[in-house]
């Protein structure tokens, strides 16, 4: 995995949920690292390992080790305690 000091979001360019999650982080000024698995195929295996063989994106890994996969806007807000 990438730098475990910040949120890491594994994504693709065509994924609507990825675009929405990225917008959420940018709108709230939350620092994150985006790893596009199309441009960085060496990370596909990481995503599949986290998701029991599925290439689900966004897969978001937090510094505390928790993971969110394809979270809704409401789930992101709850995770980050924002309204």
PDB file of N, CA, C and O in Angstrom:
ATOM      1  N   UNK A   1       0.821  -1.185   0.000  1.00  0.00           N
ATOM      2  CA  UNK A   1       0.000   0.000   0.000  1.00  0.00           C
ATOM      3  C   UNK A   1       0.864   1.247   0.000  1.00  0.00           C
ATOM      4  O   UNK A   1       2.078   1.196   0.199  1.00  0.00           O
ATOM      5  N   UNK A   2       0.211   2.340  -0.225  1.00  0.00           N
ATOM      6  CA  UNK A   2       0.923   3.611  -0.308  1.00  0.00           C
ATOM      7  C   UNK A   2       1.152   4.175   1.098  1.00  0.00           C
ATOM      8  O   UNK A   2       0.981   3.481   2.100  1.00  0.00           O
ATOM      9  N   UNK A   3       1.531   5.412   1.141  1.00  0.00           N
ATOM     10  CA  UNK A   3       1.824   6.132   2.377  1.00  0.00           C
ATOM     11  C   UNK A   3       0.695   5.952   3.391  1.00  0.00           C
ATOM     12  O   UNK A   3      -0.430   6.381   3.138  1.00  0.00           O
ATOM     13  N   UNK A   4       0.976   5.326   4.529  1.00  0.00           N
ATOM     14  CA  UNK A   4      -0.076   5.085   5.509  1.00  0.00           C
ATOM     15  C   UNK A   4      -0.300   6.263   6.448  1.00  0.00           C
ATOM     16  O   UNK A   4      -1.001   6.120   7.451  1.00  0.00           O
ATOM     17  N   UNK A   5       0.268   7.404   6.153  1.00  0.00           N
ATOM     18  CA  UNK A   5       0.045   8.607   6.943  1.00  0.00           C
ATOM     19  C   UNK A   5      -1.167   9.394   6.443  1.00  0.00           C
ATOM     20  O   UNK A   5      -1.652  10.298   7.123  1.00  0.00           O
ATOM     21  N   UNK A   6      -1.651   9.043   5.255  1.00  0.00           N
ATOM     22  CA  UNK A   6      -2.813   9.757   4.732  1.00  0.00           C
ATOM     23  C   UNK A   6      -3.790   8.763   4.139  1.00  0.00           C
ATOM     24  O   UNK A   6      -3.479   7.584   3.965  1.00  0.00           O
ATOM     25  N   UNK A   7      -4.956   9.250   3.839  1.00  0.00           N
ATOM     26  CA  UNK A   7      -5.989   8.441   3.206  1.00  0.00           C
ATOM     27  C   UNK A   7      -5.527   8.090   1.800  1.00  0.00           C
ATOM     28  O   UNK A   7      -5.014   8.944   1.077  1.00  0.00           O
ATOM     29  N   UNK A   8      -5.707   6.837   1.416  1.00  0.00           N
ATOM     30  CA  UNK A   8      -5.352   6.387   0.076  1.00  0.00           C
ATOM     31  C   UNK A   8      -6.619   5.895  -0.608  1.00  0.00           C
ATOM     32  O   UNK A   8      -7.306   5.006  -0.105  1.00  0.00           O
ATOM     33  N   UNK A   9      -6.919   6.485  -1.761  1.00  0.00           N
ATOM     34  CA  UNK A   9      -8.091   6.075  -2.523  1.00  0.00           C
ATOM     35  C   UNK A   9      -7.637   5.437  -3.822  1.00  0.00           C
ATOM     36  O   UNK A   9      -7.019   6.085  -4.667  1.00  0.00           O
ATOM     37  N   UNK A  10      -7.951   4.154  -3.971  1.00  0.00           N
ATOM     38  CA  UNK A  10      -7.690   3.449  -5.227  1.00  0.00           C
ATOM     39  C   UNK A  10      -8.886   3.702  -6.125  1.00  0.00           C
ATOM     40  O   UNK A  10     -10.029   3.517  -5.706  1.00  0.00           O
ATOM     41  N   UNK A  11      -8.633   4.125  -7.362  1.00  0.00           N
ATOM     42  CA  UNK A  11      -9.707   4.582  -8.237  1.00  0.00           C
ATOM     43  C   UNK A  11      -9.441   4.205  -9.691  1.00  0.00           C
ATOM     44  O   UNK A  11      -8.417   3.612 -10.029  1.00  0.00           O
ATOM     45  N   UNK A  12     -10.405   4.572 -10.538  1.00  0.00           N
ATOM     46  CA  UNK A  12     -10.238   4.554 -11.989  1.00  0.00           C
ATOM     47  C   UNK A  12     -10.781   5.878 -12.513  1.00  0.00           C
ATOM     48  O   UNK A  12     -11.507   6.576 -11.805  1.00  0.00           O
ATOM     49  N   UNK A  13     -10.436   6.220 -13.729  1.00  0.00           N
ATOM     50  CA  UNK A  13     -10.872   7.503 -14.293  1.00  0.00           C
ATOM     51  C   UNK A  13     -12.351   7.502 -14.658  1.00  0.00           C
ATOM     52  O   UNK A  13     -12.973   8.564 -14.677  1.00  0.00           O
ATOM     53  N   UNK A  14     -12.926   6.348 -14.947  1.00  0.00           N
ATOM     54  CA  UNK A  14     -14.308   6.266 -15.426  1.00  0.00           C
ATOM     55  C   UNK A  14     -15.331   6.040 -14.319  1.00  0.00           C
ATOM     56  O   UNK A  14     -16.532   6.048 -14.590  1.00  0.00           O
ATOM     57  N   UNK A  15     -14.897   5.844 -13.103  1.00  0.00           N
ATOM     58  CA  UNK A  15     -15.772   5.463 -11.991  1.00  0.00           C
ATOM     59  C   UNK A  15     -16.488   6.676 -11.396  1.00  0.00           C
ATOM     60  O   UNK A  15     -15.849   7.582 -10.862  1.00  0.00           O
ATOM     61  N   UNK A  16     -17.808   6.685 -11.493  1.00  0.00           N
ATOM     62  CA  UNK A  16     -18.601   7.786 -10.946  1.00  0.00           C
ATOM     63  C   UNK A  16     -18.469   7.922  -9.434  1.00  0.00           C
ATOM     64  O   UNK A  16     -18.403   9.036  -8.915  1.00  0.00           O
ATOM     65  N   UNK A  17     -18.428   6.790  -8.722  1.00  0.00           N
ATOM     66  CA  UNK A  17     -18.262   6.838  -7.268  1.00  0.00           C
ATOM     67  C   UNK A  17     -16.896   7.402  -6.889  1.00  0.00           C
ATOM     68  O   UNK A  17     -16.764   8.079  -5.869  1.00  0.00           O
ATOM     69  N   UNK A  18     -15.878   7.125  -7.707  1.00  0.00           N
ATOM     70  CA  UNK A  18     -14.533   7.667  -7.460  1.00  0.00           C
ATOM     71  C   UNK A  18     -14.536   9.182  -7.628  1.00  0.00           C
ATOM     72  O   UNK A  18     -13.959   9.912  -6.823  1.00  0.00           O
ATOM     73  N   UNK A  19     -15.189   9.635  -8.675  1.00  0.00           N
ATOM     74  CA  UNK A  19     -15.272  11.079  -8.930  1.00  0.00           C
ATOM     75  C   UNK A  19     -15.987  11.767  -7.786  1.00  0.00           C
ATOM     76  O   UNK A  19     -15.556  12.828  -7.334  1.00  0.00           O
ATOM     77  N   UNK A  20     -17.074  11.177  -7.313  1.00  0.00           N
ATOM     78  CA  UNK A  20     -17.835  11.750  -6.206  1.00  0.00           C
ATOM     79  C   UNK A  20     -17.003  11.772  -4.925  1.00  0.00           C
ATOM     80  O   UNK A  20     -17.002  12.775  -4.210  1.00  0.00           O
ATOM     81  N   UNK A  21     -16.295  10.679  -4.624  1.00  0.00           N
ATOM     82  CA  UNK A  21     -15.470  10.632  -3.412  1.00  0.00           C
ATOM     83  C   UNK A  21     -14.341  11.662  -3.488  1.00  0.00           C
ATOM     84  O   UNK A  21     -14.039  12.338  -2.504  1.00  0.00           O
ATOM     85  N   UNK A  22     -13.724  11.773  -4.660  1.00  0.00           N
ATOM     86  CA  UNK A  22     -12.651  12.755  -4.837  1.00  0.00           C
ATOM     87  C   UNK A  22     -13.195  14.176  -4.626  1.00  0.00           C
ATOM     88  O   UNK A  22     -12.546  15.001  -3.983  1.00  0.00           O
ATOM     89  N   UNK A  23     -14.374  14.452  -5.164  1.00  0.00           N
ATOM     90  CA  UNK A  23     -14.995  15.768  -4.975  1.00  0.00           C
ATOM     91  C   UNK A  23     -15.271  16.016  -3.492  1.00  0.00           C
ATOM     92  O   UNK A  23     -15.054  17.119  -2.993  1.00  0.00           O
ATOM     93  N   UNK A  24     -15.751  14.985  -2.791  1.00  0.00           N
ATOM     94  CA  UNK A  24     -16.010  15.108  -1.352  1.00  0.00           C
ATOM     95  C   UNK A  24     -14.735  15.524  -0.616  1.00  0.00           C
ATOM     96  O   UNK A  24     -14.742  16.491   0.145  1.00  0.00           O
ATOM     97  N   UNK A  25     -13.646  14.795  -0.842  1.00  0.00           N
ATOM     98  CA  UNK A  25     -12.387  15.112  -0.157  1.00  0.00           C
ATOM     99  C   UNK A  25     -11.905  16.508  -0.505  1.00  0.00           C
ATOM    100  O   UNK A  25     -11.454  17.245   0.372  1.00  0.00           O
ATOM    101  N   UNK A  26     -11.992  16.877  -1.758  1.00  0.00           N
ATOM    102  CA  UNK A  26     -11.557  18.220  -2.168  1.00  0.00           C
ATOM    103  C   UNK A  26     -12.447  19.297  -1.566  1.00  0.00           C
ATOM    104  O   UNK A  26     -11.944  20.315  -1.091  1.00  0.00           O
ATOM    105  N   UNK A  27     -13.771  19.089  -1.580  1.00  0.00           N
ATOM    106  CA  UNK A  27     -14.699  20.082  -1.028  1.00  0.00           C
ATOM    107  C   UNK A  27     -14.473  20.320   0.457  1.00  0.00           C
ATOM    108  O   UNK A  27     -14.622  21.443   0.939  1.00  0.00           O
ATOM    109  N   UNK A  28     -14.111  19.259   1.188  1.00  0.00           N
ATOM    110  CA  UNK A  28     -13.910  19.380   2.633  1.00  0.00           C
ATOM    111  C   UNK A  28     -12.441  19.589   3.013  1.00  0.00           C
ATOM    112  O   UNK A  28     -12.106  19.617   4.197  1.00  0.00           O
ATOM    113  N   UNK A  29     -11.578  19.732   2.027  1.00  0.00           N
ATOM    114  CA  UNK A  29     -10.175  19.981   2.300  1.00  0.00           C
ATOM    115  C   UNK A  29      -9.485  18.828   3.023  1.00  0.00           C
ATOM    116  O   UNK A  29      -8.573  19.045   3.821  1.00  0.00           O
ATOM    117  N   UNK A  30      -9.922  17.611   2.742  1.00  0.00           N
ATOM    118  CA  UNK A  30      -9.349  16.427   3.379  1.00  0.00           C
ATOM    119  C   UNK A  30      -8.223  15.900   2.491  1.00  0.00           C
ATOM    120  O   UNK A  30      -8.433  15.607   1.314  1.00  0.00           O
ATOM    121  N   UNK A  31      -7.048  15.787   3.058  1.00  0.00           N
ATOM    122  CA  UNK A  31      -5.868  15.342   2.316  1.00  0.00           C
ATOM    123  C   UNK A  31      -5.983  13.851   2.014  1.00  0.00           C
ATOM    124  O   UNK A  31      -6.301  13.052   2.895  1.00  0.00           O
ATOM    125  N   UNK A  32      -5.722  13.486   0.769  1.00  0.00           N
ATOM    126  CA  UNK A  32      -5.750  12.081   0.377  1.00  0.00           C
ATOM    127  C   UNK A  32      -4.815  11.867  -0.798  1.00  0.00           C
ATOM    128  O   UNK A  32      -4.451  12.803  -1.509  1.00  0.00           O
ATOM    129  N   UNK A  33      -4.441  10.625  -0.980  1.00  0.00           N
ATOM    130  CA  UNK A  33      -3.625  10.242  -2.123  1.00  0.00           C
ATOM    131  C   UNK A  33      -4.488   9.370  -3.028  1.00  0.00           C
ATOM    132  O   UNK A  33      -5.060   8.376  -2.580  1.00  0.00           O
ATOM    133  N   UNK A  34      -4.578   9.736  -4.282  1.00  0.00           N
ATOM    134  CA  UNK A  34      -5.339   8.945  -5.241  1.00  0.00           C
ATOM    135  C   UNK A  34      -4.393   8.078  -6.055  1.00  0.00           C
ATOM    136  O   UNK A  34      -3.392   8.562  -6.585  1.00  0.00           O
ATOM    137  N   UNK A  35      -4.714   6.803  -6.149  1.00  0.00           N
ATOM    138  CA  UNK A  35      -3.931   5.881  -6.977  1.00  0.00           C
ATOM    139  C   UNK A  35      -4.882   5.293  -8.010  1.00  0.00           C
ATOM    140  O   UNK A  35      -5.740   4.470  -7.691  1.00  0.00           O
ATOM    141  N   UNK A  36      -4.712   5.730  -9.250  1.00  0.00           N
ATOM    142  CA  UNK A  36      -5.537   5.236 -10.349  1.00  0.00           C
ATOM    143  C   UNK A  36      -4.974   3.877 -10.772  1.00  0.00           C
ATOM    144  O   UNK A  36      -3.841   3.784 -11.245  1.00  0.00           O
ATOM    145  N   UNK A  37      -5.778   2.827 -10.596  1.00  0.00           N
ATOM    146  CA  UNK A  37      -5.266   1.475 -10.870  1.00  0.00           C
ATOM    147  C   UNK A  37      -5.174   1.171 -12.367  1.00  0.00           C
ATOM    148  O   UNK A  37      -4.574   0.170 -12.759  1.00  0.00           O
ATOM    149  N   UNK A  38      -5.762   2.025 -13.202  1.00  0.00           N
ATOM    150  CA  UNK A  38      -5.563   1.879 -14.649  1.00  0.00           C
ATOM    151  C   UNK A  38      -4.163   2.360 -15.031  1.00  0.00           C
ATOM    152  O   UNK A  38      -3.484   1.748 -15.856  1.00  0.00           O
ATOM    153  N   UNK A  39      -3.753   3.453 -14.423  1.00  0.00           N
ATOM    154  CA  UNK A  39      -2.438   4.033 -14.708  1.00  0.00           C
ATOM    155  C   UNK A  39      -1.335   3.371 -13.895  1.00  0.00           C
ATOM    156  O   UNK A  39      -0.157   3.470 -14.240  1.00  0.00           O
ATOM    157  N   UNK A  40      -1.714   2.701 -12.822  1.00  0.00           N
ATOM    158  CA  UNK A  40      -0.760   2.039 -11.925  1.00  0.00           C
ATOM    159  C   UNK A  40      -1.224   0.606 -11.679  1.00  0.00           C
ATOM    160  O   UNK A  40      -1.640   0.270 -10.570  1.00  0.00           O
ATOM    161  N   UNK A  41      -1.155  -0.243 -12.712  1.00  0.00           N
ATOM    162  CA  UNK A  41      -1.718  -1.590 -12.608  1.00  0.00           C
ATOM    163  C   UNK A  41      -1.076  -2.463 -11.532  1.00  0.00           C
ATOM    164  O   UNK A  41      -1.641  -3.490 -11.157  1.00  0.00           O
ATOM    165  N   UNK A  42       0.085  -2.073 -11.034  1.00  0.00           N
ATOM    166  CA  UNK A  42       0.704  -2.836  -9.959  1.00  0.00           C
ATOM    167  C   UNK A  42      -0.141  -2.802  -8.685  1.00  0.00           C
ATOM    168  O   UNK A  42       0.074  -3.612  -7.783  1.00  0.00           O
ATOM    169  N   UNK A  43      -1.110  -1.865  -8.598  1.00  0.00           N
ATOM    170  CA  UNK A  43      -1.968  -1.749  -7.421  1.00  0.00           C
ATOM    171  C   UNK A  43      -3.278  -2.523  -7.552  1.00  0.00           C
ATOM    172  O   UNK A  43      -4.040  -2.601  -6.589  1.00  0.00           O
ATOM    173  N   UNK A  44      -3.554  -3.094  -8.718  1.00  0.00           N
ATOM    174  CA  UNK A  44      -4.775  -3.888  -8.903  1.00  0.00           C
ATOM    175  C   UNK A  44      -4.805  -5.038  -7.900  1.00  0.00           C
ATOM    176  O   UNK A  44      -5.845  -5.320  -7.304  1.00  0.00           O
ATOM    177  N   UNK A  45      -3.683  -5.691  -7.719  1.00  0.00           N
ATOM    178  CA  UNK A  45      -3.611  -6.823  -6.789  1.00  0.00           C
ATOM    179  C   UNK A  45      -3.957  -6.389  -5.362  1.00  0.00           C
ATOM    180  O   UNK A  45      -4.621  -7.126  -4.632  1.00  0.00           O
ATOM    181  N   UNK A  46      -3.511  -5.198  -4.965  1.00  0.00           N
ATOM    182  CA  UNK A  46      -3.829  -4.679  -3.632  1.00  0.00           C
ATOM    183  C   UNK A  46      -5.330  -4.517  -3.476  1.00  0.00           C
ATOM    184  O   UNK A  46      -5.903  -4.930  -2.468  1.00  0.00           O
ATOM    185  N   UNK A  47      -5.969  -3.915  -4.478  1.00  0.00           N
ATOM    186  CA  UNK A  47      -7.425  -3.709  -4.438  1.00  0.00           C
ATOM    187  C   UNK A  47      -8.142  -5.051  -4.372  1.00  0.00           C
ATOM    188  O   UNK A  47      -9.084  -5.213  -3.596  1.00  0.00           O
ATOM    189  N   UNK A  48      -7.711  -5.998  -5.166  1.00  0.00           N
ATOM    190  CA  UNK A  48      -8.356  -7.311  -5.186  1.00  0.00           C
ATOM    191  C   UNK A  48      -8.148  -8.052  -3.864  1.00  0.00           C
ATOM    192  O   UNK A  48      -9.038  -8.776  -3.416  1.00  0.00           O
ATOM    193  N   UNK A  49      -7.002  -7.881  -3.246  1.00  0.00           N
ATOM    194  CA  UNK A  49      -6.745  -8.515  -1.953  1.00  0.00           C
ATOM    195  C   UNK A  49      -7.663  -7.924  -0.881  1.00  0.00           C
ATOM    196  O   UNK A  49      -8.240  -8.659  -0.080  1.00  0.00           O
ATOM    197  N   UNK A  50      -7.793  -6.618  -0.869  1.00  0.00           N
ATOM    198  CA  UNK A  50      -8.653  -5.947   0.111  1.00  0.00           C
ATOM    199  C   UNK A  50     -10.113  -6.384  -0.069  1.00  0.00           C
ATOM    200  O   UNK A  50     -10.847  -6.538   0.907  1.00  0.00           O
ATOM    201  N   UNK A  51     -10.525  -6.583  -1.332  1.00  0.00           N
ATOM    202  CA  UNK A  51     -11.933  -6.845  -1.666  1.00  0.00           C
ATOM    203  C   UNK A  51     -12.218  -8.305  -2.018  1.00  0.00           C
ATOM    204  O   UNK A  51     -13.150  -8.597  -2.767  1.00  0.00           O
ATOM    205  N   UNK A  52     -11.421  -9.209  -1.481  1.00  0.00           N
ATOM    206  CA  UNK A  52     -11.658 -10.641  -1.692  1.00  0.00           C
ATOM    207  C   UNK A  52     -11.815 -11.006  -3.161  1.00  0.00           C
ATOM    208  O   UNK A  52     -12.717 -11.761  -3.525  1.00  0.00           O
ATOM    209  N   UNK A  53     -10.937 -10.471  -4.003  1.00  0.00           N
ATOM    210  CA  UNK A  53     -10.916 -10.817  -5.421  1.00  0.00           C
ATOM    211  C   UNK A  53     -11.650  -9.859  -6.335  1.00  0.00           C
ATOM    212  O   UNK A  53     -11.549  -9.982  -7.556  1.00  0.00           O
ATOM    213  N   UNK A  54     -12.385  -8.909  -5.782  1.00  0.00           N
ATOM    214  CA  UNK A  54     -13.125  -7.934  -6.600  1.00  0.00           C
ATOM    215  C   UNK A  54     -12.262  -6.700  -6.861  1.00  0.00           C
ATOM    216  O   UNK A  54     -11.454  -6.292  -6.026  1.00  0.00           O
ATOM    217  N   UNK A  55     -12.460  -6.117  -8.053  1.00  0.00           N
ATOM    218  CA  UNK A  55     -11.733  -4.882  -8.402  1.00  0.00           C
ATOM    219  C   UNK A  55     -12.597  -3.662  -8.104  1.00  0.00           C
ATOM    220  O   UNK A  55     -12.704  -2.760  -8.935  1.00  0.00           O
ATOM    221  N   UNK A  56     -13.201  -3.629  -6.949  1.00  0.00           N
ATOM    222  CA  UNK A  56     -14.131  -2.572  -6.568  1.00  0.00           C
ATOM    223  C   UNK A  56     -13.399  -1.270  -6.294  1.00  0.00           C
ATOM    224  O   UNK A  56     -12.422  -1.229  -5.546  1.00  0.00           O
ATOM    225  N   UNK A  57     -13.898  -0.200  -6.920  1.00  0.00           N
ATOM    226  CA  UNK A  57     -13.370   1.137  -6.683  1.00  0.00           C
ATOM    227  C   UNK A  57     -14.536   2.101  -6.506  1.00  0.00           C
ATOM    228  O   UNK A  57     -15.592   1.895  -7.103  1.00  0.00           O
ATOM    229  N   UNK A  58     -14.372   3.141  -5.706  1.00  0.00           N
ATOM    230  CA  UNK A  58     -13.167   3.411  -4.954  1.00  0.00           C
ATOM    231  C   UNK A  58     -13.026   2.466  -3.759  1.00  0.00           C
ATOM    232  O   UNK A  58     -14.002   2.117  -3.095  1.00  0.00           O
ATOM    233  N   UNK A  59     -11.806   2.076  -3.517  1.00  0.00           N
ATOM    234  CA  UNK A  59     -11.424   1.401  -2.282  1.00  0.00           C
ATOM    235  C   UNK A  59     -10.584   2.422  -1.540  1.00  0.00           C
ATOM    236  O   UNK A  59      -9.536   2.855  -2.021  1.00  0.00           O
ATOM    237  N   UNK A  60     -11.057   2.801  -0.363  1.00  0.00           N
ATOM    238  CA  UNK A  60     -10.420   3.869   0.404  1.00  0.00           C
ATOM    239  C   UNK A  60      -9.844   3.277   1.678  1.00  0.00           C
ATOM    240  O   UNK A  60     -10.561   2.675   2.478  1.00  0.00           O
ATOM    241  N   UNK A  61      -8.544   3.454   1.858  1.00  0.00           N
ATOM    242  CA  UNK A  61      -7.841   2.918   3.018  1.00  0.00           C
ATOM    243  C   UNK A  61      -7.428   4.091   3.901  1.00  0.00           C
ATOM    244  O   UNK A  61      -6.785   5.035   3.442  1.00  0.00           O
ATOM    245  N   UNK A  62      -7.807   4.015   5.173  1.00  0.00           N
ATOM    246  CA  UNK A  62      -7.518   5.086   6.119  1.00  0.00           C
ATOM    247  C   UNK A  62      -6.268   4.762   6.939  1.00  0.00           C
ATOM    248  O   UNK A  62      -5.910   3.594   7.095  1.00  0.00           O
ATOM    249  N   UNK A  63      -5.609   5.787   7.459  1.00  0.00           N
ATOM    250  CA  UNK A  63      -4.395   5.567   8.241  1.00  0.00           C
ATOM    251  C   UNK A  63      -4.587   4.617   9.422  1.00  0.00           C
ATOM    252  O   UNK A  63      -3.635   3.962   9.849  1.00  0.00           O
ATOM    253  N   UNK A  64      -5.806   4.537   9.952  1.00  0.00           N
ATOM    254  CA  UNK A  64      -6.059   3.645  11.093  1.00  0.00           C
ATOM    255  C   UNK A  64      -6.295   2.194  10.662  1.00  0.00           C
ATOM    256  O   UNK A  64      -6.546   1.323  11.494  1.00  0.00           O
ATOM    257  N   UNK A  65      -6.210   1.946   9.338  1.00  0.00           N
ATOM    258  CA  UNK A  65      -6.387   0.590   8.828  1.00  0.00           C
ATOM    259  C   UNK A  65      -7.801   0.272   8.388  1.00  0.00           C
ATOM    260  O   UNK A  65      -8.041  -0.776   7.788  1.00  0.00           O
ATOM    261  N   UNK A  66      -8.742   1.157   8.674  1.00  0.00           N
ATOM    262  CA  UNK A  66     -10.114   0.908   8.236  1.00  0.00           C
ATOM    263  C   UNK A  66     -10.217   1.124   6.730  1.00  0.00           C
ATOM    264  O   UNK A  66      -9.399   1.822   6.131  1.00  0.00           O
ATOM    265  N   UNK A  67     -11.232   0.516   6.132  1.00  0.00           N
ATOM    266  CA  UNK A  67     -11.415   0.553   4.686  1.00  0.00           C
ATOM    267  C   UNK A  67     -12.872   0.842   4.370  1.00  0.00           C
ATOM    268  O   UNK A  67     -13.774   0.343   5.043  1.00  0.00           O
ATOM    269  N   UNK A  68     -13.096   1.648   3.344  1.00  0.00           N
ATOM    270  CA  UNK A  68     -14.439   1.862   2.803  1.00  0.00           C
ATOM    271  C   UNK A  68     -14.374   1.513   1.322  1.00  0.00           C
ATOM    272  O   UNK A  68     -13.437   1.891   0.619  1.00  0.00           O
ATOM    273  N   UNK A  69     -15.395   0.782   0.859  1.00  0.00           N
ATOM    274  CA  UNK A  69     -15.458   0.383  -0.539  1.00  0.00           C
ATOM    275  C   UNK A  69     -16.765   0.906  -1.115  1.00  0.00           C
ATOM    276  O   UNK A  69     -17.849   0.608  -0.615  1.00  0.00           O
ATOM    277  N   UNK A  70     -16.639   1.695  -2.181  1.00  0.00           N
ATOM    278  CA  UNK A  70     -17.790   2.302  -2.845  1.00  0.00           C
ATOM    279  C   UNK A  70     -18.733   2.982  -1.847  1.00  0.00           C
ATOM    280  O   UNK A  70     -19.939   2.737  -1.870  1.00  0.00           O
ATOM    281  N   UNK A  71     -18.186   3.840  -0.967  1.00  0.00           N
ATOM    282  CA  UNK A  71     -19.047   4.471   0.037  1.00  0.00           C
ATOM    283  C   UNK A  71     -19.982   5.509  -0.573  1.00  0.00           C
ATOM    284  O   UNK A  71     -19.664   6.158  -1.569  1.00  0.00           O
ATOM    285  N   UNK A  72     -21.142   5.643   0.057  1.00  0.00           N
ATOM    286  CA  UNK A  72     -22.091   6.685  -0.334  1.00  0.00           C
ATOM    287  C   UNK A  72     -21.624   8.026   0.239  1.00  0.00           C
ATOM    288  O   UNK A  72     -20.726   8.079   1.080  1.00  0.00           O
ATOM    289  N   UNK A  73     -22.237   9.082  -0.225  1.00  0.00           N
ATOM    290  CA  UNK A  73     -21.937  10.423   0.305  1.00  0.00           C
ATOM    291  C   UNK A  73     -22.224  10.456   1.806  1.00  0.00           C
ATOM    292  O   UNK A  73     -21.453  11.026   2.578  1.00  0.00           O
ATOM    293  N   UNK A  74     -23.318   9.850   2.207  1.00  0.00           N
ATOM    294  CA  UNK A  74     -23.692   9.821   3.619  1.00  0.00           C
ATOM    295  C   UNK A  74     -22.655   9.064   4.441  1.00  0.00           C
ATOM    296  O   UNK A  74     -22.314   9.491   5.543  1.00  0.00           O
ATOM    297  N   UNK A  75     -22.149   7.944   3.921  1.00  0.00           N
ATOM    298  CA  UNK A  75     -21.129   7.173   4.626  1.00  0.00           C
ATOM    299  C   UNK A  75     -19.826   7.967   4.765  1.00  0.00           C
ATOM    300  O   UNK A  75     -19.176   7.925   5.809  1.00  0.00           O
ATOM    301  N   UNK A  76     -19.454   8.686   3.713  1.00  0.00           N
ATOM    302  CA  UNK A  76     -18.249   9.520   3.786  1.00  0.00           C
ATOM    303  C   UNK A  76     -18.411  10.615   4.827  1.00  0.00           C
ATOM    304  O   UNK A  76     -17.500  10.867   5.616  1.00  0.00           O
ATOM    305  N   UNK A  77     -19.574  11.270   4.831  1.00  0.00           N
ATOM    306  CA  UNK A  77     -19.818  12.325   5.812  1.00  0.00           C
ATOM    307  C   UNK A  77     -19.764  11.775   7.231  1.00  0.00           C
ATOM    308  O   UNK A  77     -19.197  12.409   8.121  1.00  0.00           O
ATOM    309  N   UNK A  78     -20.347  10.604   7.450  1.00  0.00           N
ATOM    310  CA  UNK A  78     -20.337   9.999   8.787  1.00  0.00           C
ATOM    311  C   UNK A  78     -18.908   9.641   9.202  1.00  0.00           C
ATOM    312  O   UNK A  78     -18.522   9.871  10.348  1.00  0.00           O
ATOM    313  N   UNK A  79     -18.145   9.096   8.304  1.00  0.00           N
ATOM    314  CA  UNK A  79     -16.758   8.712   8.603  1.00  0.00           C
ATOM    315  C   UNK A  79     -15.928   9.917   9.031  1.00  0.00           C
ATOM    316  O   UNK A  79     -15.089   9.823   9.927  1.00  0.00           O
ATOM    317  N   UNK A  80     -16.175  11.048   8.377  1.00  0.00           N
ATOM    318  CA  UNK A  80     -15.382  12.261   8.634  1.00  0.00           C
ATOM    319  C   UNK A  80     -16.080  13.259   9.533  1.00  0.00           C
ATOM    320  O   UNK A  80     -15.599  14.377   9.717  1.00  0.00           O
ATOM    321  N   UNK A  81     -17.213  12.863  10.094  1.00  0.00           N
ATOM    322  CA  UNK A  81     -17.957  13.727  11.030  1.00  0.00           C
ATOM    323  C   UNK A  81     -18.224  15.113  10.463  1.00  0.00           C
ATOM    324  O   UNK A  81     -17.973  16.123  11.121  1.00  0.00           O
ATOM    325  N   UNK A  82     -18.740  15.155   9.222  1.00  0.00           N
ATOM    326  CA  UNK A  82     -19.122  16.434   8.619  1.00  0.00           C
ATOM    327  C   UNK A  82     -20.598  16.355   8.218  1.00  0.00           C
ATOM    328  O   UNK A  82     -21.165  15.274   8.058  1.00  0.00           O
ATOM    329  N   UNK A  83     -21.189  17.523   8.063  1.00  0.00           N
ATOM    330  CA  UNK A  83     -22.606  17.557   7.677  1.00  0.00           C
ATOM    331  C   UNK A  83     -22.791  18.124   6.294  1.00  0.00           C
ATOM    332  O   UNK A  83     -23.920  18.224   5.814  1.00  0.00           O
TER     333      UNK A  83
END
